[in-house]
Amino acid sequence: MRVHFIAIGGSVMHNLAIALSKKGYLITGSDDYIYEPSRTNLANNDLLPDKLGWDPERITDEINAIVLGMHAKVDNPELLKAQELGLPIYSYPAYIYEQSKEKIRVVVGGSHGKTTITSMIMHVLKILARDFDYVVGAKLEGFETMVKITKDAPLIVIEGDEYLASAIDRRPKFLLYHANIALISGIAWDHINVFPTYQEYLEQFKLFIESIESKGTLVYNKDDKEVQELVSNNNSSINKHGYKLPDFTINKGISYLSTAKGDIALQVFGKHNLSNLAGAFTVCEWLGVSREEFYKAISSFKGAARRLEYVADYDGSVVYKDFAHSPSKVKASIEAVKEQYPNNKLIAIVELHTFSSLNEEFLREYSDTMQGADEAIIFIDQNSFRQKNISPINALTIKKAFNREDAIYFTDIESLQLYISEIGHKEKNLLFMSSGNFGGINLVNLSDKFFNS
């Protein structure tokens, strides 16, 4: 089987290419730029294109399938050549479905928490030595890649994204998997560049429920009003199993899950993560995992990369980084750290860089999301405005949007670093939140400057 990846450098795209190569497929690919770690990962598997850029000469009738990444545009010369030759063209979720038609497909969706829930399920199944494939959007401890596709595994666990599948397939990715077991963790408006109204965004989750296979199962968060209403209005004959935030306690900086057989110490914290745990448990129940097996396995789960990830600590102060960037995620992460360390002041720094977060109309969704922080800092790299052809946003607009007159606003990374290196660390914690990289700064080095201030 010969498969060509157009835009092979994408996070999931390059991992899928590696997985198929390990399965014995002949893989080629192209991209106009390949960032790390994709570049090294592809090179280590002898899949790095010999040159960057698009070349229609790569596309021949010897290719059995084209996998098209979202980065490739409708006028991509390789795509046009493939269409001219009549080759089968798939988005990566469509191709993953082709690879998993005969498997039980667990698809985890929602505006927040889906990476962590997917990771928790994978962690438990691995501890129990279950045979399964997976697709997840973060690097996990104990897993070599972000995608595994094999011939024999009877089950695949997929992180289901509501963003569009490709430039020529404008459906949300999670609709293409046709879940046997689906989960919705919560709904909060996002991706306004493709879903300009909240109702359009909400509609995608309605379609997600409708995409569940006959006699399938929907696991859903009963604490989320929007999800609860969607489920209540759905009249299909699928199984519906709700979950809620479980009881837990916090003692000396450690969260404990309360169970009938005693408290279980966890290595993650925050109400949102306890809710994620309840969702993962419910899915695992449907997969035949016992309560005792789940509790024993989940106690060693350390979290997904960049999801409330520990950076450093010193002299009673702690620094965390988190992938949080949308309003609901920012609020949840701040509340989690503040609840875990109530006696320390929390300095929360959020980087806005996505199309949605830089839209002045959408900015209002951030109102009151940083109220739980003792000090709120918003950073927007001035280069983001130029790259996205967006007019710069002034400090007054930022403060009004977040409903924090005392918010501090930076547009250059040097000023932010200088500020953090001078604020003093005593009885203070730092929380960095972004789906970007804060201008490429080294957070460990910056943490050292904070501790020495």
MOLINLIN-V431123 format. One line per field, one symbol per residue. ss: DSSP state (~ for helix, > for strand, _ for the rest). psi: psi as a letter, one per 30 degrees, with the letter a starting at -180 (. if undefined). A space follows every 10 residues. Layout:
# MOLINLIN-V431123
ss=???
psi=???
This chain:
# MOLINLIN-V431123
ss=_>>>>>____ ~~~~~~~~~~ ~~___>>>>> >______~~~ ~~~~______ __>__~~~__ ____>>>>__ ______~~~~ ~~~~~___>> >~~~~~~~~_ ___>>>>>>_ ___~~~~~~~ ~~~~~~~___ __>>>_____ ______>>__ ____>>>>>_ ___>______ _>~~~~~___ >>>>______ _______~~~ ~~~~~~~~~~ ______>>>> >___~~~~~~ ~~______>> >>>____>>> >__>>>>>>_ _>>>>_____ ~~~~~~~~~~ ~~~~~~____ ~~~~~~~~__ ________>> >>>>__>>>> >>____~~~~ ~~~~~~~~~~ ____>>>>>> >_________ _~~~~~____ ____>>>>>_ _~~~~~~___ ____~~~~~~ ~~_____>>> __~~~~~~~~ _______>>> >>>____~~~ __~~~~~~~~ ~__
psi=kkkkjjhffl eeeeeeeeee effgljklll lfkjlkgeee eeefghgkkf lllkjfffjl gfkfkkjjlf fklfgkeeee eeeefgkkkk leeeeeeefg eglkjkjjll flfeeeeeee eeeeeeeghk jllljlglkk kfkelfkkjl efkfkkkkjj kflkelfgjg kkeffffike jlkjflkkkl hfffifleee eeeeeeeeef fklkgakkkl jffjeeeeee eefkglglkk jlllklkllk jhgkkkkklf glkjklgllk eeeeeeeeee eeeeefggkl eeeeeeeffg kfllkgjhkk ellkhfkkkl kkfkeleeee eeeeeeeeee iffkkkjkjk kkfleefgke efffffkgfg ffkfkkkkkj kffeeeeghk klkleeeeee efhjfgkkkk gkfeeeeeee fgfkfkhklk jkkkgbghgg ljfeeeeeee ff.
